[in-house]
Amino acid sequence: MNHTEGGWSKNIGPGDSNATGRFRKKVQREMRYEEELTEMIDLLEGCLKQNKAGILTESFQAERAMRKLELSRQQEASERTIDEFSDLNEDMRAVCSLSWQPLDNHKQTVAYSGLEFQRSPENMSFDSYLWNTEISNTPEMTLNPVCLEYSPRDVHILVGGGYNGQIGFWDTRCGSRPVQMSAVLHSHRDPVYKVIWMPSLTCNESFSASTDGQVLFWDIRKTSEPTMRLVLDPSQKGNLYNAFGATSMEFEKTMKAKFMVGTEQGVVVSCRIPNLNQASKLETPNESIVATYHGHQGPISALQRNPFFRKNFLTVGDCTARIWSEDISTNTKFVRSFEQHPCTKRRQFGVLWI
């Protein structure tokens, strides 16, 4: 960087402010202005470092080359692990539920279960954790449900289901013990796979699903017993022995009257939420099951509606993913099927619309 007369052209007087201003604007409009300026900044930075360095400092040419390599890598599409939150239990357990706090994006709850879900080893831990993503070495709180869900209205309230079928709700301001728990007599008979909040002004209602073939509706102001019981019997006779066992459940908040249940028999059950004012308490309302979709040979591990075309939904089960549409009249015909790959054998995945 060698300058004469301040670096101005011969036809520009350095003392003329109007001439120098026009010259600056002309140079800044040139195509190579930004590239040349960037190269000069890199060179200037190296010179400044060299002025401050001692005789034992490493070569600046090598340092500059490494910096250019890092910049080129940053421009490529890539990902990296920011942090890792590990189960504190010694035995290997699978993550079966994860819920982010609706207002504070640094907090999440993670629930675990044994890999053999329907079996309970002697020393199996039932601990679940509330993590703060800014502090990954220890959880903020230890809870004990199998599935957890944050309330969309109150960041301190969680509802969860236990391995023994009980439903409870937690207030993190009151500690790790549940505020209320349902009575064992009126709860699920199998582990609870999913709990979902119902949209309302007070946000006190929720419903849960289990492999015992029931969907139970709850009010957290009184969780001793459910307010409504829906048996997933395809004949709609309320026979619990003929009911499908629920392994996943989906509820699109914009469709307030409908929800869908994935079952361990490979059948998707489309249901209508009962009207509590018209149906009698603790009885299965008539015509609550709208439709059934048969397409998987094993349990459905994940189920999700398309957020843009809500009559379409995705299912994952027996290592296959399938797209369905409610507009198709037959309940055994799916729109598209993604068959299993040899490398994905004996694995299950979740689904996400893009």
Secondary structure, 3 states (H helix, E strand, C coil): CCCCHHHCCCCCCCCCHHHHHHHHHHHHCCCCHHHHHHHHHHHHHHHHHHHHCCCCCCCHHHHHHHHHHHHHHHHCCCCCCCCCCCCCCCCCEEEEEEEECCCCCCEEEEEEEECCCCCCCCCCCCCEEEEECCECCCCCEEECCCEEEECCCCCCEEEEECCCCCEEEEEHHHCCCCCEECCHHHCCCCCEEEEEECCCCCCCEEEEEECCCEEEEEECCECCCCCEEEECCCCCCCCHHHCCCEEEEECCCCCCCEEEEEECCCEEEEEECCCCCCCCCCCCCCCCEEEEEECCCCCEEEEEECCCCCCEEEEEECCEEEEEECCCCCCCCCCEEECCCHHHCCCCCCCCCC
